[in-house]
Structure formats: structure tokens, C-alpha cells
């Protein structure tokens, strides 16, 4: 059974990962510093995305509150005369 394409420890330098394309080693390598940077970048993107969603939801809540108050004011005027 063939080994599936993936990142594996580099046989020549086990501190690095090397891409196995399913048939042989490529020249693509990942050092631990590169891997940590990719993880940090991914976490930063995720944090920014989550922060944007939070601000969007906050904005929607404010709009609902404003329009809700306006609707209640209109209903109050209708029923009170």
C-alpha cells in the first residue's frame, strides 16, 4: 500500500517536515519556525474574522433596538390617540 501524500518528518533532517507527494519527496519543506508562523497567521485571521462577526452582530442588535423603539412609539401614538 502506497503512503498517502502529506507532510512527514524529513528523513535527512527530522526537525523539518517534508512533503511526500505519494511517489517521492519534493523539495517543499517546513521548519518548526515556518510552521509556528503559519499557525500564528491562521489564529490571527481567525481572531480578526471572529471580531468582525461580533461587531456585525452588535450593529444588527443596535439597529433592532432603534427600530423597535420607533415601532413602539408609533404604536403608542396610534392607540393613545
Helices and strands as residue ranges (DSSP letters): E 6-9, E 17-20, E 25-30, H 32-80
